[in-house]
Amino acid sequence: MSLLKWALICLLISLVAGALGFTGLARGAAQIAKILFFLFLVIFIVIVILALFANQLVF
């Protein structure tokens, strides 16, 4: 869950920076948020697939 938390933090930073006019900082934070979100999504999917193969409940 830590990656998702960091992705959300970067998303908030990019939204605030974009609203204040810091476009370069907003673009960088948005890219970091996207990368972390997709990394979290891939890890989540891998864990769910492994749990299905092991016949165990993940949640």
PyRosetta script that sets phi, psi and omega in degrees:
from pyrosetta import init, pose_from_sequence

init()
pose = pose_from_sequence("MSLLKWALICLLISLVAGALGFTGLARGAAQIAKILFFLFLVIFIVIVILALFANQLVF")
pose.set_psi(1, -13.6)
pose.set_omega(1, -178.0)
pose.set_phi(2, -66.6)
pose.set_psi(2, -38.5)
pose.set_omega(2, 179.0)
pose.set_phi(3, -63.9)
pose.set_psi(3, -40.4)
pose.set_omega(3, 179.0)
pose.set_phi(4, -65.1)
pose.set_psi(4, -38.3)
pose.set_omega(4, 178.2)
pose.set_phi(5, -62.9)
pose.set_psi(5, -43.4)
pose.set_omega(5, 179.2)
pose.set_phi(6, -67.2)
pose.set_psi(6, -35.8)
pose.set_omega(6, 177.2)
pose.set_phi(7, -63.7)
pose.set_psi(7, -41.7)
pose.set_omega(7, 178.4)
pose.set_phi(8, -67.9)
pose.set_psi(8, -37.2)
pose.set_omega(8, 177.0)
pose.set_phi(9, -63.5)
pose.set_psi(9, -44.5)
pose.set_omega(9, 178.7)
pose.set_phi(10, -65.1)
pose.set_psi(10, -36.3)
pose.set_omega(10, 176.8)
pose.set_phi(11, -62.7)
pose.set_psi(11, -45.1)
pose.set_omega(11, 178.8)
pose.set_phi(12, -64.2)
pose.set_psi(12, -40.6)
pose.set_omega(12, 177.4)
pose.set_phi(13, -61.4)
pose.set_psi(13, -42.8)
pose.set_omega(13, -179.2)
pose.set_phi(14, -67.0)
pose.set_psi(14, -36.8)
pose.set_omega(14, 178.3)
pose.set_phi(15, -66.7)
pose.set_psi(15, -43.7)
pose.set_omega(15, 178.9)
pose.set_phi(16, -66.9)
pose.set_psi(16, -43.7)
pose.set_omega(16, 179.8)
pose.set_phi(17, -65.3)
pose.set_psi(17, -38.1)
pose.set_omega(17, 177.3)
pose.set_phi(18, -66.0)
pose.set_psi(18, -38.2)
pose.set_omega(18, 178.9)
pose.set_phi(19, -68.2)
pose.set_psi(19, -31.5)
pose.set_omega(19, -179.6)
pose.set_phi(20, -87.7)
pose.set_psi(20, -5.4)
pose.set_omega(20, 175.6)
pose.set_phi(21, 96.9)
pose.set_psi(21, 5.9)
pose.set_omega(21, 177.4)
pose.set_phi(22, -87.0)
pose.set_psi(22, 78.9)
pose.set_omega(22, -171.3)
pose.set_phi(23, -67.6)
pose.set_psi(23, -37.3)
pose.set_omega(23, 179.9)
pose.set_phi(24, -65.1)
pose.set_psi(24, -44.4)
pose.set_omega(24, 178.4)
pose.set_phi(25, -66.3)
pose.set_psi(25, -39.3)
pose.set_omega(25, 179.5)
pose.set_phi(26, -64.6)
pose.set_psi(26, -41.2)
pose.set_omega(26, 179.9)
pose.set_phi(27, -65.1)
pose.set_psi(27, -42.2)
pose.set_omega(27, 179.3)
pose.set_phi(28, -65.2)
pose.set_psi(28, -44.0)
pose.set_omega(28, 179.7)
pose.set_phi(29, -67.5)
pose.set_psi(29, -35.4)
pose.set_omega(29, 178.4)
pose.set_phi(30, -66.9)
pose.set_psi(30, -39.2)
pose.set_omega(30, 177.8)
pose.set_phi(31, -63.9)
pose.set_psi(31, -43.5)
pose.set_omega(31, 178.4)
pose.set_phi(32, -62.4)
pose.set_psi(32, -42.2)
pose.set_omega(32, 179.5)
pose.set_phi(33, -62.2)
pose.set_psi(33, -41.5)
pose.set_omega(33, 178.7)
pose.set_phi(34, -63.5)
pose.set_psi(34, -45.9)
pose.set_omega(34, -178.7)
pose.set_phi(35, -61.7)
pose.set_psi(35, -47.6)
pose.set_omega(35, -179.1)
pose.set_phi(36, -65.1)
pose.set_psi(36, -38.0)
pose.set_omega(36, 179.7)
pose.set_phi(37, -64.3)
pose.set_psi(37, -46.5)
pose.set_omega(37, -179.0)
pose.set_phi(38, -69.0)
pose.set_psi(38, -33.3)
pose.set_omega(38, 175.2)
pose.set_phi(39, -63.9)
pose.set_psi(39, -43.9)
pose.set_omega(39, 176.7)
pose.set_phi(40, -61.5)
pose.set_psi(40, -41.9)
pose.set_omega(40, -179.6)
pose.set_phi(41, -63.2)
pose.set_psi(41, -42.4)
pose.set_omega(41, 178.9)
pose.set_phi(42, -64.7)
pose.set_psi(42, -44.4)
pose.set_omega(42, 179.2)
pose.set_phi(43, -62.5)
pose.set_psi(43, -40.8)
pose.set_omega(43, 178.7)
pose.set_phi(44, -62.2)
pose.set_psi(44, -44.9)
pose.set_omega(44, -179.8)
pose.set_phi(45, -64.1)
pose.set_psi(45, -41.1)
pose.set_omega(45, 178.6)
pose.set_phi(46, -62.9)
pose.set_psi(46, -42.2)
pose.set_omega(46, 179.8)
pose.set_phi(47, -65.4)
pose.set_psi(47, -40.8)
pose.set_omega(47, 178.8)
pose.set_phi(48, -65.1)
pose.set_psi(48, -42.8)
pose.set_omega(48, 179.0)
pose.set_phi(49, -64.0)
pose.set_psi(49, -43.4)
pose.set_omega(49, 178.3)
pose.set_phi(50, -63.3)
pose.set_psi(50, -37.7)
pose.set_omega(50, 178.7)
pose.set_phi(51, -68.0)
pose.set_psi(51, -35.8)
pose.set_omega(51, 178.3)
pose.set_phi(52, -67.2)
pose.set_psi(52, -37.9)
pose.set_omega(52, 177.8)
pose.set_phi(53, -69.4)
pose.set_psi(53, -28.1)
pose.set_omega(53, 179.2)
pose.set_phi(54, -88.1)
pose.set_psi(54, -2.2)
pose.set_omega(54, -178.2)
pose.set_phi(55, 56.6)
pose.set_psi(55, 42.6)
pose.set_omega(55, 177.4)
pose.set_phi(56, -124.5)
pose.set_psi(56, 153.3)
pose.set_omega(56, 179.3)
pose.set_phi(57, -83.0)
pose.set_psi(57, 131.3)
pose.set_omega(57, -178.6)
pose.set_phi(58, -81.8)
pose.set_psi(58, -39.6)
pose.set_omega(58, -174.0)
pose.set_phi(59, -99.1)
pose.dump_pdb("model.pdb")
